[in-house]
Amino acid sequence: MSPAREIAFRVLQRVHGGGYATDLLRREKGDPRDLALAESIVLGCLRYQAQLDYLIEFFSGRKQPKLDDVVRIALRMGIFQLRYLDRIPAHAAVAESVELVKQAHKRSAAGFVNAVLRKVNRSPIAWPDKATELSIPAWMLERWQQQYGEPAAAAIAHAALEQPEAAINPATGRQQDPGAQSIVPLLEVQPGMTVLDICAAPGNKTAQILALGGRVTAADRYLKRLTDVPAEAQRVVLDATTTLPFNVKFDRILVDAPCSGTGTLARNPEIKWRLRASDLQRFALLQRKILEHALPHLKPGGRLVYATCSLEREENEDVISHVLAGSPVTATHLRLPGRDPGDGFFASVITVC
């Protein structure tokens, strides 16, 4: 049995149980080539999940609503290797998918998995709808079509199918997505300025601020999340949804708010299948509380940047309009996957006179 496929199978089961693929893959040990193939299979299966599920039905000849989870995962893995990856021997993709099912104590399904995978080919497929073709939940695609128009929505969904390019921030030496790199410059930090970085983990933006000469107080809810935040910052554990424990005001504040993450689907494809439209209001309530508690700590003439890696209006424009009620001057910035390099981001620059 290939270690790469065993890793991929294990990780995909844990993702199905609520884990995050990138975090789980990072914890795996083994030959770099096996780890690379496992990552390719895991992220590919998650990015193309809607297509793969349709192909299970297409090649089996019938709807498969009641497949056991492990059987469906093994079939997704097999079809992904057979149709989407090059240089994978077909017999290995089929035989090892069958073996994975047996090892998962689903021996009765082994014949079915073998029969379906032996029918898989690379002939063009007429997808049943646009959402399946772009491997995106229909409700999510419809929202983007309404907000950004059909061409932009299709570009966003298509970008979520691509492997993101690794990018290094030259100012910090840290790996950091180009979209994420674009947020800190909006603060216009000058050397010696005091900066409050709320929701700072994992500290990439903190490192950017420090590189500009800012004196940073970096806060996050849990101590373990502050581990990767640069030690040059004053690190504080706090719940940003409550009154903040500071008796000073700051020249600059960064609120990099927790969000749905719909701008990061290429990097975190499981979000597509986990998120529900009803979750957006839950995030928005959290974001409003954080912004409301941050604003009183901004000096007159200071600058606060509210940012998310979400593409959803509820978490972005609606949060700003609800909290600010139009009083401070704001400028907004939006990066869309498929139009701009890297992840999608929203940022609002808030200045207080």
Secondary structure, 3 states (H helix, E strand, C coil): CCHHHHHHHHHHHHHHCCCCHHHHHHHCCCCHHHHHHHHHHHHHHHHCHHHHHHHHHHHHCCCCCCCCHHHHHHHHHHHHHHHHCCCCCHHHHHHHHHHHHHHCCCHHHHHHHHHHHHCCCCCCCCCCCHHHHCCCCHHHHHHHHHHHCHHHHHHHHHHCCCCCCCCECCCCCCECCHHHHCCHHHHCCCCCCEEEEECCCCCHHHHHHHHCCCEEEEEECCHHHHCCCCCCCEEEECCCCCCCCCCCCEEEEEEECCCCCHHHCCCCCHHHHHCCCCHHHHHHHHHHHHHHHHHHHEEEEEEEEEEECCCCHHHCHHHHHHHHCCCCEEEEEEECECCECCCCEEEEEEECC
